[in-house]
Amino acid sequence: MFAAQFDRFGGPEVLHLGTADEPRPGAGQIRVRVHAAGVSPVDVGLRSGRTPMSARLPLPHIPGVDAAGVVDEIGHGVDGVAVGDHVFGVVELAKLGGASAQFAVLQLWAPKPATMSWTQAGAAGTSIETATRALDLLEPQPGMTLLIEGAAGGVGSVAVQLATARGIRVIGTARTDNHAFLSQLGATPVTYGPGLADRVNALGVPRVHRALDVAGAGSLPELLALTGDPAAVVTLADHTAPTHGVHLSMGQLAGEPDGRHGLRTAAELFTVGRFTVPIEATFPIQKATDAHDTAEHGSRRGKIVITVDDAYEN
């Protein structure tokens, strides 16, 4: 098969389109002919070699953990899905990639709504799973207020929508030029950075019951000041969390329960117009280099997507 891949660590320029062995689904897995694949911050970090997980990668490596496509093989023990079904989901995360290719094996998946584009579906999987897992850990109840630090990005923008669908009031931090975007998603926007607690208090919010840190920008002390309880804060990105008594959620890689049930929930919300997957930019797989460059240096408003459809003719 063809695949975007890299055989050395470095900038986006190390990516190239080449050939690779086709993957096969194991027990509990399915294989799809990929139509679209997301580019996430973890893909950028692995490719650059800046994350310790890069040392685990056999090279060449195919990046990408999110994919959507048409089922063409089904592993042992799988039911409820058939060859030809349109699905979206997440690869086996322990392999840290494999989605930016002609074929990919999915570990978690859900049916793609007929009205959802391949582009949105390809970007959706890990953002939904991660946001669902974080919300499950925080257990906010209807009527509570949740602050999301880094609400305009791929995971944050999804968490805003899933939380509001649960009846939760959301305050989202972002740059000023992303405030209108957050308002459209249903959050009350506020600028991130030092003095966050004062700006939140100025909104007239009587209490912040829960806080989710997606950005990992060092704001845990202020989130603790707002909630008053380390157990009311979860971070997805700040590795200083243990020193603050805050839970750092690493998902399946740390043996935590996953948020796979959120995939079907998000699909159902999409069909009734209550959920979308914000997309910052889309690139054909032949321009995977540009996709990674944008993921690394773009506005981080929504997701970056690689489309694979147009490569089948080449």
C-alpha positions as CSV (number, residue, x, y, z in Angstrom):
1,M,0.0,0.0,0.0
2,F,1.0,3.6,-0.1
3,A,1.5,5.7,3.0
4,A,2.9,8.9,4.4
5,Q,5.9,8.0,6.5
6,F,9.3,9.1,7.9
7,D,12.5,7.1,8.3
8,R,14.3,9.7,10.4
9,F,13.2,12.3,13.0
10,G,13.1,16.0,12.2
11,G,10.9,18.7,10.8
12,P,7.9,18.1,8.5
13,E,10.2,17.7,5.5
14,V,11.2,14.2,6.7
15,L,7.7,13.0,5.6
16,H,7.4,11.4,2.2
17,L,4.9,9.2,0.3
18,G,6.1,5.7,0.0
19,T,5.1,2.1,0.1
20,A,4.5,-0.1,3.1
21,D,3.2,-3.6,4.0
22,E,-0.6,-3.7,4.3
23,P,-1.7,-4.1,8.0
24,R,-4.1,-6.9,9.0
25,P,-6.7,-6.7,11.7
26,G,-6.2,-8.8,14.9
27,A,-8.8,-10.0,17.3
28,G,-11.3,-7.2,18.1
29,Q,-10.1,-5.0,15.3
30,I,-11.2,-3.9,11.8
31,R,-9.4,-2.7,8.8
32,V,-10.6,0.2,6.7
33,R,-9.7,1.6,3.3
34,V,-8.9,5.1,4.5
35,H,-10.6,8.2,3.1
36,A,-9.3,10.7,5.7
37,A,-6.9,10.8,8.6
38,G,-6.3,13.4,11.3
39,V,-3.0,15.0,12.3
40,S,-2.7,15.4,16.0
41,P,-0.1,17.1,18.3
42,V,1.2,13.6,19.3
43,D,1.9,12.9,15.6
44,V,4.0,16.1,15.4
45,G,5.9,15.3,18.6
46,L,6.7,11.7,17.5
47,R,7.9,12.8,14.1
48,S,10.1,15.5,15.5
49,G,11.7,13.1,18.0
50,R,11.0,15.6,20.9
51,T,8.9,13.2,22.9
52,P,10.3,10.2,24.8
53,M,7.8,8.0,23.0
54,S,9.7,8.5,19.7
55,A,12.3,6.1,21.0
56,R,9.7,3.3,20.8
57,L,9.1,3.8,17.1
58,P,10.5,1.3,14.6
59,L,11.4,3.3,11.5
60,P,10.0,3.9,8.9
61,H,6.9,5.0,10.8
62,I,3.5,5.9,9.4
63,P,1.9,8.7,11.6
64,G,-1.7,9.2,12.4
65,V,-4.0,7.8,15.1
66,D,-7.4,9.0,13.7
67,A,-9.0,7.6,10.5
68,A,-12.2,7.2,8.7
69,G,-12.9,4.9,5.8
70,V,-14.8,1.9,4.4
71,V,-14.5,-1.5,6.3
72,D,-12.7,-4.1,4.1
73,E,-11.5,-6.7,6.7
74,I,-12.9,-7.8,10.0
75,G,-10.8,-9.4,12.8
76,H,-11.8,-12.4,14.9
77,G,-14.5,-11.8,17.5
78,V,-15.9,-8.6,16.0
79,D,-19.6,-8.2,15.4
80,G,-22.0,-5.4,14.7
81,V,-20.0,-4.2,11.7
82,A,-19.8,-5.5,8.1
83,V,-17.5,-5.1,5.1
84,G,-18.6,-2.0,3.2
85,D,-19.7,-0.1,6.3
86,H,-18.5,3.5,6.7
87,V,-16.9,4.1,10.0
88,F,-14.5,6.4,11.9
89,G,-12.3,5.7,14.8
90,V,-8.9,5.2,16.4
91,V,-5.9,2.9,15.7
92,E,-4.3,0.7,18.3
93,L,-2.7,3.5,20.3
94,A,0.2,1.3,21.5
95,K,1.5,1.4,17.9
96,L,1.4,5.3,17.9
97,G,0.3,5.6,14.3
98,G,-0.7,3.9,11.1
99,A,-3.6,6.1,9.9
100,S,-2.0,8.2,7.2
101,A,-2.1,5.4,4.7
102,Q,-4.2,3.6,2.1
103,F,-5.3,1.0,4.8
104,A,-5.4,1.3,8.5
105,V,-6.5,-1.0,11.4
106,L,-8.9,0.5,13.9
107,Q,-9.2,-0.6,17.6
108,L,-12.1,1.8,18.4
109,W,-14.8,2.8,16.0
110,A,-18.4,3.9,15.4
111,P,-20.6,4.2,12.3
112,K,-20.0,7.4,10.4
113,P,-23.2,9.5,10.1
114,A,-24.3,9.7,6.5
115,T,-24.2,13.5,6.6
116,M,-20.8,13.7,8.2
117,S,-18.0,14.4,5.7
118,W,-15.0,12.1,5.4
119,T,-12.9,15.0,6.4
120,Q,-14.7,15.6,9.7
121,A,-14.9,11.9,10.4
122,G,-11.2,11.4,9.8
123,A,-10.3,14.0,12.4
124,A,-12.8,13.0,15.0
125,G,-11.7,9.8,16.8
126,T,-9.1,10.6,19.4
127,S,-10.5,14.1,20.1
128,I,-13.9,12.5,21.0
129,E,-12.3,9.6,23.0
130,T,-10.0,11.9,24.9
131,A,-12.7,14.5,25.7
132,T,-15.1,11.8,26.8
133,R,-12.5,10.1,29.0
134,A,-11.7,13.5,30.7
135,L,-15.3,14.4,31.2
136,D,-16.0,10.9,32.7
137,L,-13.1,11.4,35.1
138,L,-14.3,14.8,36.2
139,E,-18.0,13.7,36.5
140,P,-19.5,17.2,36.1
141,Q,-23.3,17.2,36.7
142,P,-25.9,19.2,34.8
143,G,-25.9,22.8,36.0
144,M,-22.3,22.8,37.0
145,T,-19.6,25.1,35.5
146,L,-16.6,23.6,33.8
147,L,-13.6,25.6,32.7
148,I,-11.6,24.2,29.8
149,E,-8.1,25.6,29.4
150,G,-7.2,25.4,25.7
151,A,-10.8,25.2,24.4
152,A,-10.2,26.1,20.8
153,G,-8.0,23.2,19.7
154,G,-9.0,19.8,18.5
155,V,-9.7,18.2,21.8
156,G,-10.9,21.3,23.6
157,S,-13.4,22.2,20.9
158,V,-14.9,18.7,21.1
159,A,-14.9,18.8,24.9
160,V,-16.9,22.0,24.8
161,Q,-19.6,20.5,22.8
162,L,-19.8,17.2,24.6
163,A,-20.0,19.0,28.0
164,T,-22.7,21.4,26.9
165,A,-24.7,18.4,25.6
166,R,-24.5,17.1,29.1
167,G,-26.1,20.2,30.4
168,I,-22.9,21.8,31.7
169,R,-22.0,25.4,31.5
170,V,-18.6,25.8,29.9
171,I,-16.0,28.6,30.1
172,G,-13.3,28.2,27.5
173,T,-9.9,29.9,27.4
174,A,-8.4,30.9,24.1
175,R,-6.7,33.7,22.2
176,T,-9.0,36.7,21.6
177,D,-9.3,35.9,17.9
178,N,-10.8,32.5,18.8
179,H,-13.5,33.9,21.2
180,A,-16.2,34.1,18.5
181,F,-15.4,30.5,17.5
182,L,-15.9,29.3,21.1
183,S,-19.1,31.3,21.5
184,Q,-20.5,29.5,18.4
185,L,-19.6,26.1,20.0
186,G,-21.6,27.1,23.2
187,A,-18.8,28.2,25.5
188,T,-18.3,31.5,27.3
189,P,-14.9,32.6,26.1
190,V,-12.1,34.1,28.3
191,T,-8.5,35.0,27.4
192,Y,-5.9,32.5,28.7
193,G,-2.7,33.5,30.6
194,P,-1.8,35.0,34.0
195,G,-4.7,36.6,35.9
196,L,-7.2,33.9,34.6
197,A,-8.9,33.7,38.0
198,D,-9.6,37.4,38.0
199,R,-11.0,37.3,34.5
200,V,-13.3,34.4,35.3
201,N,-14.5,36.1,38.5
202,A,-15.3,39.2,36.4
203,L,-17.7,37.1,34.4
204,G,-19.9,36.9,37.5
205,V,-19.6,33.1,37.8
206,P,-20.4,32.1,41.3
207,R,-18.2,29.0,41.2
208,V,-16.1,26.9,38.9
209,H,-16.9,23.3,39.8
210,R,-14.5,21.5,37.5
211,A,-11.5,22.3,35.3
212,L,-10.0,20.5,32.3
213,D,-6.5,21.5,31.2
214,V,-6.0,20.6,27.6
215,A,-3.2,23.2,26.9
216,G,-0.5,22.1,29.4
217,A,0.6,25.8,29.6
218,G,1.3,25.9,33.4
219,S,-2.0,27.1,34.6
220,L,-2.7,24.3,37.2
221,P,-2.2,26.7,40.2
222,E,-4.9,29.0,38.8
223,L,-7.2,26.2,38.0
224,L,-6.8,24.9,41.6
225,A,-7.5,28.4,42.9
226,L,-10.7,28.5,40.9
227,T,-12.0,25.1,41.9
228,G,-10.5,24.8,45.3
229,D,-9.9,21.1,45.0
230,P,-7.2,19.1,43.2
231,A,-9.8,16.3,42.6
232,A,-11.9,18.7,40.6
233,V,-9.1,19.2,38.0
234,V,-7.9,16.9,35.3
235,T,-5.0,17.7,32.9
236,L,-4.2,16.0,29.6
237,A,-0.9,17.7,29.0
238,D,0.8,19.1,32.1
239,H,3.4,16.6,33.5
240,T,3.8,18.6,36.7
241,A,0.3,17.5,37.7
242,P,1.5,15.1,40.5
243,T,3.2,17.9,42.3
244,H,-0.2,19.7,42.5
245,G,-2.2,16.6,43.4
246,V,-3.9,16.7,40.0
247,H,-4.7,13.7,37.9
248,L,-2.8,13.5,34.5
249,S,-4.9,11.4,32.2
250,M,-2.9,9.4,29.7
251,G,-5.6,7.1,28.5
252,Q,-5.0,3.6,27.3
253,L,-1.2,4.1,27.4
254,A,-1.6,4.3,31.2
255,G,-4.1,1.6,31.5
256,E,-7.1,4.0,32.1
257,P,-10.6,3.1,30.9
258,D,-11.1,4.6,27.4
259,G,-13.8,6.9,26.2
260,R,-14.9,4.8,23.2
261,H,-18.6,5.2,24.1
262,G,-18.2,8.8,23.2
263,L,-17.8,8.0,19.5
264,R,-21.4,6.8,19.2
265,T,-22.6,9.7,21.4
266,A,-20.9,12.3,19.2
267,A,-22.3,10.6,16.1
268,E,-25.8,10.8,17.5
269,L,-25.3,14.4,18.4
270,F,-24.0,15.1,14.9
271,T,-27.1,13.7,13.3
272,V,-29.3,16.1,15.2
273,G,-27.2,19.2,14.6
274,R,-25.6,19.4,18.1
275,F,-22.0,18.4,17.3
276,T,-19.4,19.3,14.7
277,V,-15.7,18.6,14.2
278,P,-14.0,21.9,13.6
279,I,-11.4,21.7,10.8
280,E,-8.6,24.2,10.5
281,A,-7.2,22.9,7.2
282,T,-7.2,19.9,4.8
283,F,-4.4,18.5,2.7
284,P,-4.1,15.6,0.3
285,I,-1.8,12.8,1.4
286,Q,0.8,13.9,-1.2
287,K,1.1,17.1,0.9
288,A,1.5,15.5,4.3
289,T,4.5,17.7,4.9
290,D,2.3,20.8,4.7
291,A,-0.3,19.2,6.9
292,H,2.3,18.6,9.6
293,D,3.7,22.1,9.2
294,T,0.3,23.6,9.7
295,A,-0.4,21.3,12.7
296,E,2.9,22.5,14.3
297,H,2.6,26.2,13.5
298,G,-1.1,27.0,12.6
299,S,-3.8,28.6,14.7
300,R,-4.8,25.4,16.4
301,R,-8.5,26.1,15.8
302,G,-9.8,22.7,15.3
303,K,-8.1,19.8,13.5
304,I,-5.8,19.3,10.5
305,V,-6.8,16.5,8.1
306,I,-5.1,14.4,5.5
307,T,-7.3,13.2,2.7
308,V,-6.5,9.9,1.0
309,D,-9.3,9.6,-1.6
310,D,-7.5,11.5,-4.4
311,A,-4.4,9.3,-4.1
312,Y,-6.1,6.1,-5.2
313,E,-5.9,7.2,-8.9
314,N,-2.1,7.9,-8.7
